C-alpha cells in the first residue's frame, strides 16, 4: 500500500513500474512531483533529483521535459528517479 492512495492509483502505478522492471533492463522510470504551471526560471538546472520515496516540491513542465530528455541521452539504465 503506497501513500497518496486514491482509488488505487498509486498501487496501479507501482504495479506498472514493477512490470517494466521485470520485463526490461533498458529503462529509466521518472516519477515527477507536482506539475506546476508556467515556465521555470532556471530550467532543469535547478531541479532536485532523488532516489527512493522522498518528499520534494513541484516542477514545471519544461523542467520535466529536460529530465526526460536527460534520462534518454544519459546512458543510465535500470534506474528510477524522483524529481
Buried (B, 14 or more C-beta within 10 A) or exposed (E): EEEEEEEEEBEEBEEEBEEEEEEEEEBBBBBBBEEBEEEBEEEBEEBEBBEEEEEBEEBBBEBBEBBBEBBEEEEEEEEBBBB
